[in-house]
Amino acid sequence: MAGRPIPVPGEGDEMFLSHLADLASASERGTAVSDFLTPRECRLAAAEAARGGWADRLFFWGGCRGSMRRAAVILPPWAMMDDVPRDPLSPERAEALLRAVDEGLDAGGAVREKIAAVRVIGSGYKTLTHRDYLGAVMATGVRREALGDVAVLSEHEAVVFAGRKIAVYLAAELTGVGADTVSASLFDPPCDFTVPRRFEPVSGTVQSPRLDGVIHALCNVSRADAASLVSRGDVSLNDFPAAAGDAPVEPGDVISVRGHGKYLIDGVSDVTRKGRLRLTARKFI
């Protein structure tokens, strides 16, 4: 997303940035891999890498395509690759990392050694949700940062991404989720495995690609209420608090509105016959 403001660290980010600096130093000797990061932390890491001069070696990987919680992977200087997409957060950049892993450029398989997956299958008699799986795993004492996405494949099956040591532990020890008995085993996702997401299409028209106008259209609230949501701090744009209602919205942006949901913007550019812009988006469900 060219032209987007560079994320600014906030209070409480000092320890995270210090850890990133340690990883960048460690990458001089070989591939460095962080714990799983939130989308906000990924954006902070990308901005910090740009400031520190190691953005061309930074990648993000969560164990499969479509992951939202991903580890920062910093390749060593000698593992530089040509023709790599510039945006460290883009899916195309993750594909480049996979090629690096396959070609042995990740210093002895550090990525595959760090990130693994566990397949969890229920009895088939009870419906299990994302909350059930995450709650059961957290109840074992696992830290949240050691866990990636929980991909719910059906009412009775999910794949949990985690650090390899944690994955081995869960495969051996996780026997119950919710009120159901489950079996867990290490899982090697196929190349085309993607975290399933459910969306509801949303569309409308806006006078301009201003954030408050987009919220007005997405959430079916008045323009005054949309402006109030922004000013109260109830809106985030790309995982950071929205600074102003006139912030421009672009395709690929993610908008979260407290009490109304989370939206992925697909387009806000086509002009209607009345001279307005056509807004297309998807609401996470």
PyRosetta script that sets phi, psi and omega in degrees:
from pyrosetta import init, pose_from_sequence

init()
pose = pose_from_sequence("MAGRPIPVPGEGDEMFLSHLADLASASERGTAVSDFLTPRECRLAAAEAARGGWADRLFFWGGCRGSMRRAAVILPPWAMMDDVPRDPLSPERAEALLRAVDEGLDAGGAVREKIAAVRVIGSGYKTLTHRDYLGAVMATGVRREALGDVAVLSEHEAVVFAGRKIAVYLAAELTGVGADTVSASLFDPPCDFTVPRRFEPVSGTVQSPRLDGVIHALCNVSRADAASLVSRGDVSLNDFPAAAGDAPVEPGDVISVRGHGKYLIDGVSDVTRKGRLRLTARKFI")
pose.set_psi(1, 87.1)
pose.set_omega(1, -175.5)
pose.set_phi(2, -63.2)
pose.set_psi(2, 142.9)
pose.set_omega(2, 176.0)
pose.set_phi(3, 83.8)
pose.set_psi(3, -0.4)
pose.set_omega(3, 179.6)
pose.set_phi(4, -74.1)
pose.set_psi(4, 147.7)
pose.set_omega(4, 177.9)
pose.set_phi(5, -61.4)
pose.set_psi(5, 144.1)
pose.set_omega(5, 177.4)
pose.set_phi(6, -74.4)
pose.set_psi(6, 128.5)
pose.set_omega(6, -179.8)
pose.set_phi(7, -56.9)
pose.set_psi(7, 137.7)
pose.set_omega(7, -179.7)
pose.set_phi(8, -107.4)
pose.set_psi(8, 125.3)
pose.set_omega(8, 177.9)
pose.set_phi(9, -59.4)
pose.set_psi(9, 149.9)
pose.set_omega(9, 179.0)
pose.set_phi(10, -116.6)
pose.set_psi(10, -170.6)
pose.set_omega(10, 177.9)
pose.set_phi(11, -62.5)
pose.set_psi(11, 137.6)
pose.set_omega(11, 179.0)
pose.set_phi(12, 91.2)
pose.set_psi(12, -3.2)
pose.set_omega(12, -178.8)
pose.set_phi(13, -90.8)
pose.set_psi(13, -5.0)
pose.set_omega(13, -174.1)
pose.set_phi(14, -59.4)
pose.set_psi(14, -44.9)
pose.set_omega(14, -178.1)
pose.set_phi(15, -64.6)
pose.set_psi(15, -40.4)
pose.set_omega(15, 178.7)
pose.set_phi(16, -63.0)
pose.set_psi(16, -45.4)
pose.set_omega(16, -179.8)
pose.set_phi(17, -66.1)
pose.set_psi(17, -35.4)
pose.set_omega(17, 176.7)
pose.set_phi(18, -64.5)
pose.set_psi(18, -40.6)
pose.set_omega(18, 177.3)
pose.set_phi(19, -63.3)
pose.set_psi(19, -40.2)
pose.set_omega(19, 177.9)
pose.set_phi(20, -61.6)
pose.set_psi(20, -41.6)
pose.set_omega(20, 178.8)
pose.set_phi(21, -61.9)
pose.set_psi(21, -39.6)
pose.set_omega(21, 177.1)
pose.set_phi(22, -63.6)
pose.set_psi(22, -40.8)
pose.set_omega(22, 178.6)
pose.set_phi(23, -63.9)
pose.set_psi(23, -43.5)
pose.set_omega(23, 179.9)
pose.set_phi(24, -60.9)
pose.set_psi(24, -39.5)
pose.set_omega(24, 177.4)
pose.set_phi(25, -66.4)
pose.set_psi(25, -42.0)
pose.set_omega(25, 179.8)
pose.set_phi(26, -65.2)
pose.set_psi(26, -28.7)
pose.set_omega(26, -178.4)
pose.set_phi(27, -68.9)
pose.set_psi(27, -14.6)
pose.set_omega(27, 176.4)
pose.set_phi(28, -65.2)
pose.set_psi(28, -22.2)
pose.set_omega(28, -178.0)
pose.set_phi(29, -104.9)
pose.set_psi(29, -13.1)
pose.set_omega(29, -179.0)
pose.set_phi(30, 167.4)
pose.set_psi(30, 171.4)
pose.set_omega(30, -177.1)
pose.set_phi(31, -58.3)
pose.set_psi(31, 130.4)
pose.set_omega(31, 178.1)
pose.set_phi(32, -111.1)
pose.set_psi(32, 135.1)
pose.set_omega(32, -177.8)
pose.set_phi(33, -128.8)
pose.set_psi(33, 129.3)
pose.set_omega(33, -178.6)
pose.set_phi(34, -86.8)
pose.set_psi(34, 178.1)
pose.set_omega(34, 165.7)
pose.set_phi(35, -68.3)
pose.set_psi(35, 178.6)
pose.set_omega(35, 177.1)
pose.set_phi(36, -71.6)
pose.set_psi(36, 137.8)
pose.set_omega(36, -177.8)
pose.set_phi(37, -112.3)
pose.set_psi(37, 150.5)
pose.set_omega(37, 172.8)
pose.set_phi(38, -73.3)
pose.set_psi(38, 163.5)
pose.set_omega(38, 176.1)
pose.set_phi(39, -55.3)
pose.set_psi(39, -37.8)
pose.set_omega(39, 178.2)
pose.set_phi(40, -63.5)
pose.set_psi(40, -44.6)
pose.set_omega(40, -179.9)
pose.set_phi(41, -65.4)
pose.set_psi(41, -34.4)
pose.set_omega(41, 176.2)
pose.set_phi(42, -61.9)
pose.set_psi(42, -43.1)
pose.set_omega(42, 178.9)
pose.set_phi(43, -65.9)
pose.set_psi(43, -39.6)
pose.set_omega(43, 176.3)
pose.set_phi(44, -62.0)
pose.set_psi(44, -42.3)
pose.set_omega(44, -179.4)
pose.set_phi(45, -63.9)
pose.set_psi(45, -41.2)
pose.set_omega(45, 179.3)
pose.set_phi(46, -63.1)
pose.set_psi(46, -40.7)
pose.set_omega(46, 178.6)
pose.set_phi(47, -67.2)
pose.set_psi(47, -40.5)
pose.set_omega(47, 179.8)
pose.set_phi(48, -66.2)
pose.set_psi(48, -37.7)
pose.set_omega(48, 178.1)
pose.set_phi(49, -64.4)
pose.set_psi(49, -38.2)
pose.set_omega(49, 178.1)
pose.set_phi(50, -64.4)
pose.set_psi(50, -40.6)
pose.set_omega(50, 178.8)
pose.set_phi(51, -69.6)
pose.set_psi(51, -34.5)
pose.set_omega(51, -176.0)
pose.set_phi(52, -87.8)
pose.set_psi(52, -7.0)
pose.set_omega(52, 176.8)
pose.set_phi(53, 83.9)
pose.set_psi(53, 16.7)
pose.set_omega(53, 178.8)
pose.set_phi(54, -121.5)
pose.set_psi(54, 21.7)
pose.set_omega(54, -179.1)
pose.set_phi(55, -64.6)
pose.set_psi(55, -28.8)
pose.set_omega(55, -179.0)
pose.set_phi(56, -72.1)
pose.set_psi(56, -9.7)
pose.set_omega(56, 178.8)
pose.set_phi(57, -110.0)
pose.set_psi(57, 3.3)
pose.set_omega(57, -175.4)
pose.set_phi(58, -96.4)
pose.set_psi(58, 133.5)
pose.set_omega(58, 176.2)
pose.set_phi(59, -136.4)
pose.set_psi(59, 166.0)
pose.set_omega(59, 175.3)
pose.set_phi(60, -130.1)
pose.set_psi(60, 137.6)
pose.set_omega(60, -177.5)
pose.set_phi(61, -149.4)
pose.set_psi(61, 132.9)
pose.set_omega(61, -179.3)
pose.set_phi(62, -115.1)
pose.set_psi(62, 8.9)
pose.set_omega(62, 179.2)
pose.set_phi(63, 108.2)
pose.set_psi(63, -19.2)
pose.set_omega(63, 177.7)
pose.set_phi(64, -163.5)
pose.set_psi(64, 173.4)
pose.set_omega(64, 176.9)
pose.set_phi(65, -69.9)
pose.set_psi(65, 148.4)
pose.set_omega(65, 176.2)
pose.set_phi(66, 81.8)
pose.set_psi(66, 7.7)
pose.set_omega(66, -179.6)
pose.set_phi(67, -69.6)
pose.set_psi(67, 143.8)
pose.set_omega(67, 174.4)
pose.set_phi(68, -100.0)
pose.set_psi(68, -38.7)
pose.set_omega(68, 173.8)
pose.set_phi(69, -91.9)
pose.set_psi(69, 117.2)
pose.set_omega(69, -173.4)
pose.set_phi(70, -135.3)
pose.set_psi(70, 152.4)
pose.set_omega(70, 174.8)
pose.set_phi(71, -86.9)
pose.set_psi(71, 146.5)
pose.set_omega(71, 171.4)
pose.set_phi(72, -81.5)
pose.set_psi(72, 127.9)
pose.set_omega(72, 179.9)
pose.set_phi(73, -118.6)
pose.set_psi(73, 119.4)
pose.set_omega(73, -179.2)
pose.set_phi(74, -114.9)
pose.set_psi(74, 111.8)
pose.set_omega(74, 179.8)
pose.set_phi(75, -76.3)
pose.set_psi(75, 153.4)
pose.set_omega(75, 177.8)
pose.set_phi(76, -71.0)
pose.set_psi(76, 160.1)
pose.set_omega(76, -177.4)
pose.set_phi(77, -56.9)
pose.set_psi(77, -32.9)
pose.set_omega(77, -177.6)
pose.set_phi(78, -76.0)
pose.set_psi(78, -7.3)
pose.set_omega(78, -179.6)
pose.set_phi(79, -101.9)
pose.set_psi(79, 25.1)
pose.set_omega(79, -179.7)
pose.set_phi(80, -60.4)
pose.set_psi(80, 143.8)
pose.set_omega(80, 179.5)
pose.set_phi(81, -121.6)
pose.set_psi(81, 150.6)
pose.set_omega(81, 177.4)
pose.set_phi(82, -90.4)
pose.set_psi(82, 157.8)
pose.set_omega(82, 173.9)
pose.set_phi(83, 56.1)
pose.set_psi(83, 43.5)
pose.set_omega(83, 177.5)
pose.set_phi(84, -95.1)
pose.set_psi(84, 131.6)
pose.set_omega(84, 176.5)
pose.set_phi(85, -52.4)
pose.set_psi(85, 140.0)
pose.set_omega(85, -171.9)
pose.set_phi(86, -71.8)
pose.set_psi(86, -33.5)
pose.set_omega(86, -175.7)
pose.set_phi(87, -79.0)
pose.set_psi(87, 111.6)
pose.set_omega(87, -178.8)
pose.set_phi(88, -62.0)
pose.set_psi(88, -20.0)
pose.set_omega(88, -176.1)
pose.set_phi(89, -91.2)
pose.set_psi(89, -5.3)
pose.set_omega(89, -174.0)
pose.set_phi(90, -77.9)
pose.set_psi(90, 150.8)
pose.set_omega(90, 175.8)
pose.set_phi(91, -59.0)
pose.set_psi(91, -34.2)
pose.set_omega(91, -179.8)
pose.set_phi(92, -64.4)
pose.set_psi(92, -32.6)
pose.set_omega(92, 178.1)
pose.set_phi(93, -67.5)
pose.set_psi(93, -39.1)
pose.set_omega(93, 177.2)
pose.set_phi(94, -62.9)
pose.set_psi(94, -37.3)
pose.set_omega(94, 177.2)
pose.set_phi(95, -62.2)
pose.set_psi(95, -38.0)
pose.set_omega(95, 177.9)
pose.set_phi(96, -64.2)
pose.set_psi(96, -37.4)
pose.set_omega(96, 177.6)
pose.set_phi(97, -63.3)
pose.set_psi(97, -42.4)
pose.set_omega(97, 179.1)
pose.set_phi(98, -60.2)
pose.set_psi(98, -38.8)
pose.set_omega(98, 176.9)
pose.set_phi(99, -64.1)
pose.set_psi(99, -39.7)
pose.set_omega(99, 179.0)
pose.set_phi(100, -62.8)
pose.set_psi(100, -41.2)
pose.set_omega(100, 179.1)
pose.set_phi(101, -63.8)
pose.set_psi(101, -45.3)
pose.set_omega(101, -179.1)
pose.set_phi(102, -63.7)
pose.set_psi(102, -30.4)
pose.set_omega(102, -179.1)
pose.set_phi(103, -89.1)
pose.set_psi(103, 2.6)
pose.set_omega(103, 177.0)
pose.set_phi(104, 78.1)
pose.set_psi(104, 22.2)
pose.set_omega(104, -177.5)
pose.set_phi(105, -89.5)
pose.set_psi(105, 4.4)
pose.set_omega(105, -176.8)
pose.set_phi(106, -102.0)
pose.set_psi(106, 33.3)
pose.set_omega(106, 171.4)
pose.set_phi(107, 55.4)
pose.set_psi(107, 62.0)
pose.set_omega(107, 173.1)
pose.set_phi(108, 82.8)
pose.set_psi(108, 24.1)
pose.set_omega(108, 176.2)
pose.set_phi(109, 79.8)
pose.set_psi(109, 31.2)
pose.set_omega(109, -176.0)
pose.set_phi(110, -60.8)
pose.set_psi(110, -35.5)
pose.set_omega(110, -177.5)
pose.set_phi(111, -67.6)
pose.set_psi(111, -50.0)
pose.set_omega(111, -178.7)
pose.set_phi(112, -68.9)
pose.set_psi(112, -27.2)
pose.set_omega(112, 177.4)
pose.set_phi(113, -74.8)
pose.set_psi(113, -24.7)
pose.set_omega(113, -176.1)
pose.set_phi(114, -88.3)
pose.set_psi(114, -35.7)
pose.set_omega(114, -171.4)
pose.set_phi(115, -118.5)
pose.set_psi(115, 129.7)
pose.set_omega(115, -179.1)
pose.set_phi(116, -140.8)
pose.set_psi(116, 178.3)
pose.set_omega(116, -177.7)
pose.set_phi(117, -136.9)
pose.set_psi(117, 150.7)
pose.set_omega(117, 177.6)
pose.set_phi(118, -124.8)
pose.set_psi(118, 131.0)
pose.set_omega(118, 176.4)
pose.set_phi(119, -95.7)
pose.set_psi(119, 126.1)
pose.set_omega(119, -177.5)
pose.set_phi(120, -117.5)
pose.set_psi(120, 123.3)
pose.set_omega(120, -177.5)
pose.set_phi(121, -122.6)
pose.set_psi(121, 127.8)
pose.set_omega(121, 179.5)
pose.set_phi(122, -84.1)
pose.set_psi(122, -177.9)
pose.set_omega(122, -177.3)
pose.set_phi(123, -72.8)
pose.set_psi(123, -21.5)
pose.set_omega(123, -176.1)
pose.set_phi(124, 95.9)
pose.set_psi(124, -5.9)
pose.set_omega(124, -177.3)
pose.set_phi(125, -101.2)
pose.set_psi(125, -11.8)
pose.set_omega(125, -179.2)
pose.set_phi(126, -130.5)
pose.set_psi(126, 144.0)
pose.set_omega(126, 177.3)
pose.set_phi(127, -84.1)
pose.set_psi(127, 126.6)
pose.set_omega(127, -178.9)
pose.set_phi(128, -113.5)
pose.set_psi(128, 140.3)
pose.set_omega(128, -177.7)
pose.set_phi(129, -112.6)
pose.set_psi(129, 172.3)
pose.set_omega(129, 175.9)
pose.set_phi(130, -55.1)
pose.set_psi(130, -42.7)
pose.set_omega(130, -179.0)
pose.set_phi(131, -63.5)
pose.set_psi(131, -38.0)
pose.set_omega(131, 179.0)
pose.set_phi(132, -62.4)
pose.set_psi(132, -48.5)
pose.set_omega(132, -178.6)
pose.set_phi(133, -63.5)
pose.set_psi(133, -47.9)
pose.set_omega(133, -178.1)
pose.set_phi(134, -63.8)
pose.set_psi(134, -41.4)
pose.set_omega(134, 179.3)
pose.set_phi(135, -62.4)
pose.set_psi(135, -40.9)
pose.set_omega(135, -179.8)
pose.set_phi(136, -65.4)
pose.set_psi(136, -40.9)
pose.set_omega(136, -179.8)
pose.set_phi(137, -68.5)
pose.set_psi(137, -43.4)
pose.set_omega(137, 179.9)
pose.set_phi(138, -64.9)
pose.set_psi(138, -30.7)
pose.set_omega(138, -180.0)
pose.set_phi(139, -66.7)
pose.set_psi(139, -16.9)
pose.set_omega(139, 176.9)
pose.set_phi(140, -79.6)
pose.set_psi(140, -5.4)
pose.set_omega(140, 179.8)
pose.set_phi(141, 96.4)
pose.set_psi(141, 6.5)
pose.set_omega(141, 179.7)
pose.set_phi(142, -72.6)
pose.set_psi(142, 135.4)
pose.set_omega(142, 177.2)
pose.set_phi(143, -70.6)
pose.set_psi(143, 145.1)
pose.set_omega(143, -178.4)
pose.set_phi(144, -62.4)
pose.set_psi(144, -36.3)
pose.set_omega(144, -178.5)
pose.set_phi(145, -69.4)
pose.set_psi(145, -12.6)
pose.set_omega(145, 175.9)
pose.set_phi(146, -87.6)
pose.set_psi(146, -1.0)
pose.set_omega(146, -177.8)
pose.set_phi(147, -115.8)
pose.set_psi(147, 139.0)
pose.set_omega(147, 173.5)
pose.set_phi(148, -95.6)
pose.set_psi(148, -141.9)
pose.set_omega(148, -180.0)
pose.set_phi(149, -73.6)
pose.set_psi(149, 154.1)
pose.set_omega(149, 169.0)
pose.set_phi(150, -109.9)
pose.set_psi(150, 108.3)
pose.set_omega(150, -177.3)
pose.set_phi(151, -93.1)
pose.set_psi(151, 105.7)
pose.set_omega(151, 179.8)
pose.set_phi(152, -83.6)
pose.set_psi(152, 114.5)
pose.set_omega(152, -176.0)
pose.set_phi(153, -91.1)
pose.set_psi(153, -28.5)
pose.set_omega(153, 178.6)
pose.set_phi(154, -160.9)
pose.set_psi(154, -173.5)
pose.set_omega(154, 178.9)
pose.set_phi(155, -69.1)
pose.set_psi(155, -11.8)
pose.set_omega(155, -173.6)
pose.set_phi(156, -129.7)
pose.set_psi(156, 8.3)
pose.set_omega(156, -174.4)
pose.set_phi(157, -148.6)
pose.set_psi(157, 141.9)
pose.set_omega(157, 177.1)
pose.set_phi(158, -150.0)
pose.set_psi(158, 160.1)
pose.set_omega(158, 173.3)
pose.set_phi(159, -119.6)
pose.set_psi(159, 125.7)
pose.set_omega(159, -179.3)
pose.set_phi(160, -107.8)
pose.set_psi(160, 124.7)
pose.set_omega(160, 176.9)
pose.set_phi(161, -95.0)
pose.set_psi(161, 137.8)
pose.set_omega(161, -174.3)
pose.set_phi(162, -157.0)
pose.set_psi(162, 170.2)
pose.set_omega(162, 169.1)
pose.set_phi(163, -60.3)
pose.set_psi(163, 149.8)
pose.set_omega(163, -171.4)
pose.set_phi(164, -59.2)
pose.set_psi(164, -43.6)
pose.set_omega(164, -179.7)
pose.set_phi(165, -62.0)
pose.set_psi(165, -39.8)
pose.set_omega(165, 177.8)
pose.set_phi(166, -66.6)
pose.set_psi(166, -40.7)
pose.set_omega(166, -180.0)
pose.set_phi(167, -61.8)
pose.set_psi(167, -42.2)
pose.set_omega(167, 178.0)
pose.set_phi(168, -62.2)
pose.set_psi(168, -41.7)
pose.set_omega(168, 179.1)
pose.set_phi(169, -63.1)
pose.set_psi(169, -46.5)
pose.set_omega(169, -178.5)
pose.set_phi(170, -65.1)
pose.set_psi(170, -38.2)
pose.set_omega(170, 179.3)
pose.set_phi(171, -61.3)
pose.set_psi(171, -29.9)
pose.set_omega(171, -178.3)
pose.set_phi(172, -90.9)
pose.set_psi(172, -30.3)
pose.set_omega(172, -168.7)
pose.set_phi(173, -111.6)
pose.set_psi(173, -20.2)
pose.set_omega(173, -175.6)
pose.set_phi(174, -80.1)
pose.set_psi(174, 111.9)
pose.set_omega(174, -177.0)
pose.set_phi(175, -123.0)
pose.set_psi(175, -9.5)
pose.set_omega(175, -179.1)
pose.set_phi(176, -141.6)
pose.set_psi(176, 138.9)
pose.set_omega(176, 174.5)
pose.set_phi(177, -133.9)
pose.set_psi(177, 125.9)
pose.set_omega(177, -174.3)
pose.set_phi(178, 60.4)
pose.set_psi(178, -128.8)
pose.set_omega(178, 177.3)
pose.set_phi(179, -105.7)
pose.set_psi(179, 21.7)
pose.set_omega(179, -175.2)
pose.set_phi(180, -113.3)
pose.set_psi(180, 152.5)
pose.set_omega(180, 172.1)
pose.set_phi(181, -89.7)
pose.set_psi(181, 133.5)
pose.set_omega(181, -177.0)
pose.set_phi(182, -128.5)
pose.set_psi(182, 161.6)
pose.set_omega(182, 169.6)
pose.set_phi(183, -115.4)
pose.set_psi(183, 141.4)
pose.set_omega(183, -178.1)
pose.set_phi(184, -129.4)
pose.set_psi(184, 141.2)
pose.set_omega(184, 179.8)
pose.set_phi(185, -152.3)
pose.set_psi(185, 152.8)
pose.set_omega(185, 176.5)
pose.set_phi(186, -61.4)
pose.set_psi(186, 144.3)
pose.set_omega(186, -172.3)
pose.set_phi(187, -135.3)
pose.set_psi(187, 131.7)
pose.set_omega(187, 177.1)
pose.set_phi(188, -104.6)
pose.set_psi(188, 99.3)
pose.set_omega(188, -175.4)
pose.set_phi(189, -61.1)
pose.set_psi(189, 139.1)
pose.set_omega(189, 174.6)
pose.set_phi(190, -64.8)
pose.set_psi(190, 163.8)
pose.set_omega(190, -175.0)
pose.set_phi(191, -58.5)
pose.set_psi(191, -31.9)
pose.set_omega(191, -176.7)
pose.set_phi(192, -95.1)
pose.set_psi(192, 11.6)
pose.set_omega(192, -179.2)
pose.set_phi(193, -67.6)
pose.set_psi(193, 132.2)
pose.set_omega(193, -179.8)
pose.set_phi(194, -134.6)
pose.set_psi(194, 140.0)
pose.set_omega(194, 176.8)
pose.set_phi(195, -64.6)
pose.set_psi(195, 119.6)
pose.set_omega(195, 180.0)
pose.set_phi(196, -69.8)
pose.set_psi(196, 136.7)
pose.set_omega(196, 177.0)
pose.set_phi(197, -125.7)
pose.set_psi(197, 144.9)
pose.set_omega(197, 177.0)
pose.set_phi(198, -111.1)
pose.set_psi(198, 131.7)
pose.set_omega(198, -178.2)
pose.set_phi(199, -130.9)
pose.set_psi(199, 157.0)
pose.set_omega(199, 171.5)
pose.set_phi(200, -119.3)
pose.set_psi(200, 122.7)
pose.set_omega(200, -178.5)
pose.set_phi(201, -66.9)
pose.set_psi(201, 141.5)
pose.set_omega(201, 178.1)
pose.set_phi(202, -133.6)
pose.set_psi(202, 138.5)
pose.set_omega(202, 179.0)
pose.set_phi(203, -145.1)
pose.set_psi(203, 163.2)
pose.set_omega(203, 179.7)
pose.set_phi(204, 177.5)
pose.set_psi(204, -169.1)
pose.set_omega(204, 176.0)
pose.set_phi(205, -129.7)
pose.set_psi(205, 150.0)
pose.set_omega(205, 178.8)
pose.set_phi(206, -135.0)
pose.set_psi(206, 155.1)
pose.set_omega(206, 179.5)
pose.set_phi(207, -74.7)
pose.set_psi(207, -34.4)
pose.set_omega(207, 179.2)
pose.set_phi(208, -152.6)
pose.set_psi(208, 164.5)
pose.set_omega(208, -178.7)
pose.set_phi(209, -81.0)
pose.set_psi(209, 36.5)
pose.set_omega(209, 175.6)
pose.set_phi(210, -73.8)
pose.set_psi(210, 146.2)
pose.set_omega(210, -178.4)
pose.set_phi(211, -59.6)
pose.set_psi(211, -46.4)
pose.set_omega(211, -177.0)
pose.set_phi(212, -64.9)
pose.set_psi(212, -34.8)
pose.set_omega(212, 176.9)
pose.set_phi(213, -68.6)
pose.set_psi(213, -37.5)
pose.set_omega(213, 178.0)
pose.set_phi(214, -66.1)
pose.set_psi(214, -42.1)
pose.set_omega(214, 177.5)
pose.set_phi(215, -62.3)
pose.set_psi(215, -41.4)
pose.set_omega(215, 176.8)
pose.set_phi(216, -54.4)
pose.set_psi(216, -42.9)
pose.set_omega(216, -178.2)
pose.set_phi(217, -77.5)
pose.set_psi(217, -40.6)
pose.set_omega(217, -176.0)
pose.set_phi(218, -70.7)
pose.set_psi(218, -43.1)
pose.set_omega(218, -170.2)
pose.set_phi(219, -99.8)
pose.set_psi(219, -1.0)
pose.set_omega(219, 179.1)
pose.set_phi(220, 56.2)
pose.set_psi(220, 46.9)
pose.set_omega(220, 175.8)
pose.set_phi(221, -118.6)
pose.set_psi(221, 164.5)
pose.set_omega(221, 179.1)
pose.set_phi(222, -68.4)
pose.set_psi(222, 161.8)
pose.set_omega(222, 177.9)
pose.set_phi(223, -62.7)
pose.set_psi(223, -37.2)
pose.set_omega(223, 178.5)
pose.set_phi(224, -64.5)
pose.set_psi(224, -42.0)
pose.set_omega(224, 179.0)
pose.set_phi(225, -66.7)
pose.set_psi(225, -37.0)
pose.set_omega(225, 177.8)
pose.set_phi(226, -61.9)
pose.set_psi(226, -44.5)
pose.set_omega(226, 178.3)
pose.set_phi(227, -64.0)
pose.set_psi(227, -37.3)
pose.set_omega(227, 180.0)
pose.set_phi(228, -67.2)
pose.set_psi(228, -39.2)
pose.set_omega(228, 178.4)
pose.set_phi(229, -59.5)
pose.set_psi(229, -40.5)
pose.set_omega(229, 179.4)
pose.set_phi(230, -67.9)
pose.set_psi(230, -47.3)
pose.set_omega(230, -176.0)
pose.set_phi(231, -66.4)
pose.set_psi(231, -27.6)
pose.set_omega(231, 179.1)
pose.set_phi(232, -81.1)
pose.set_psi(232, -6.6)
pose.set_omega(232, -178.7)
pose.set_phi(233, 84.5)
pose.set_psi(233, 20.5)
pose.set_omega(233, -178.1)
pose.set_phi(234, -91.5)
pose.set_psi(234, 5.8)
pose.set_omega(234, -176.9)
pose.set_phi(235, -125.3)
pose.set_psi(235, 134.9)
pose.set_omega(235, 171.6)
pose.set_phi(236, -121.4)
pose.set_psi(236, 143.8)
pose.set_omega(236, 178.0)
pose.set_phi(237, -119.0)
pose.set_psi(237, 114.7)
pose.set_omega(237, -177.2)
pose.set_phi(238, 55.5)
pose.set_psi(238, 44.6)
pose.set_omega(238, 172.0)
pose.set_phi(239, 74.7)
pose.set_psi(239, 8.8)
pose.set_omega(239, 175.8)
pose.set_phi(240, -122.7)
pose.set_psi(240, 146.5)
pose.set_omega(240, 179.0)
pose.set_phi(241, -54.4)
pose.set_psi(241, 132.1)
pose.set_omega(241, 179.0)
pose.set_phi(242, -68.3)
pose.set_psi(242, 127.6)
pose.set_omega(242, -174.8)
pose.set_phi(243, -81.9)
pose.set_psi(243, -31.9)
pose.set_omega(243, -175.1)
pose.set_phi(244, -156.4)
pose.set_psi(244, 153.5)
pose.set_omega(244, -179.5)
pose.set_phi(245, -70.0)
pose.set_psi(245, -20.0)
pose.set_omega(245, -178.8)
pose.set_phi(246, -92.0)
pose.set_psi(246, 10.7)
pose.set_omega(246, 176.8)
pose.set_phi(247, -60.2)
pose.set_psi(247, 135.6)
pose.set_omega(247, -179.1)
pose.set_phi(248, -74.4)
pose.set_psi(248, 142.6)
pose.set_omega(248, 178.0)
pose.set_phi(249, -108.7)
pose.set_psi(249, 136.0)
pose.set_omega(249, -177.5)
pose.set_phi(250, -128.4)
pose.set_psi(250, 158.3)
pose.set_omega(250, 174.1)
pose.set_phi(251, -55.3)
pose.set_psi(251, 137.1)
pose.set_omega(251, -177.6)
pose.set_phi(252, 96.6)
pose.set_psi(252, -14.7)
pose.set_omega(252, 178.4)
pose.set_phi(253, -69.1)
pose.set_psi(253, 149.1)
pose.set_omega(253, 175.1)
pose.set_phi(254, -116.3)
pose.set_psi(254, 123.3)
pose.set_omega(254, -178.4)
pose.set_phi(255, -115.5)
pose.set_psi(255, 126.0)
pose.set_omega(255, 175.4)
pose.set_phi(256, -113.5)
pose.set_psi(256, 129.4)
pose.set_omega(256, -179.3)
pose.set_phi(257, -123.7)
pose.set_psi(257, 114.8)
pose.set_omega(257, -177.3)
pose.set_phi(258, -56.4)
pose.set_psi(258, 126.8)
pose.set_omega(258, 179.4)
pose.set_phi(259, 87.6)
pose.set_psi(259, -7.0)
pose.set_omega(259, -177.1)
pose.set_phi(260, -126.1)
pose.set_psi(260, -22.5)
pose.set_omega(260, 176.3)
pose.set_phi(261, 121.5)
pose.set_psi(261, -174.0)
pose.set_omega(261, -176.5)
pose.set_phi(262, -122.6)
pose.set_psi(262, 135.9)
pose.set_omega(262, -172.1)
pose.set_phi(263, -130.5)
pose.set_psi(263, 141.5)
pose.set_omega(263, 173.0)
pose.set_phi(264, -107.7)
pose.set_psi(264, 121.5)
pose.set_omega(264, -177.1)
pose.set_phi(265, -83.0)
pose.set_psi(265, 124.7)
pose.set_omega(265, 178.2)
pose.set_phi(266, -96.6)
pose.set_psi(266, -38.1)
pose.set_omega(266, -179.1)
pose.set_phi(267, -161.5)
pose.set_psi(267, 148.0)
pose.set_omega(267, 176.1)
pose.set_phi(268, -155.2)
pose.set_psi(268, 58.9)
pose.set_omega(268, -172.9)
pose.set_phi(269, -143.5)
pose.set_psi(269, -36.2)
pose.set_omega(269, -176.3)
pose.set_phi(270, -61.5)
pose.set_psi(270, 134.5)
pose.set_omega(270, -177.4)
pose.set_phi(271, -93.3)
pose.set_psi(271, 131.0)
pose.set_omega(271, 178.1)
pose.set_phi(272, -82.4)
pose.set_psi(272, 175.3)
pose.set_omega(272, 179.0)
pose.set_phi(273, -63.4)
pose.set_psi(273, -26.2)
pose.set_omega(273, 179.9)
pose.set_phi(274, -89.0)
pose.set_psi(274, 6.8)
pose.set_omega(274, 176.5)
pose.set_phi(275, 82.9)
pose.set_psi(275, 11.1)
pose.set_omega(275, 177.2)
pose.set_phi(276, -96.1)
pose.set_psi(276, 166.5)
pose.set_omega(276, -179.9)
pose.set_phi(277, -95.4)
pose.set_psi(277, 136.0)
pose.set_omega(277, 179.0)
pose.set_phi(278, -84.0)
pose.set_psi(278, 124.9)
pose.set_omega(278, -178.9)
pose.set_phi(279, -103.9)
pose.set_psi(279, 126.1)
pose.set_omega(279, 173.7)
pose.set_phi(280, -126.1)
pose.set_psi(280, 136.5)
pose.set_omega(280, -176.2)
pose.set_phi(281, -154.1)
pose.set_psi(281, 171.9)
pose.set_omega(281, 175.2)
pose.set_phi(282, -130.4)
pose.set_psi(282, 133.7)
pose.set_omega(282, 177.7)
pose.set_phi(283, -96.8)
pose.set_psi(283, 129.2)
pose.set_omega(283, 177.0)
pose.set_phi(284, -67.2)
pose.set_psi(284, 132.2)
pose.set_omega(284, 176.8)
pose.set_phi(285, -130.2)
pose.dump_pdb("model.pdb")
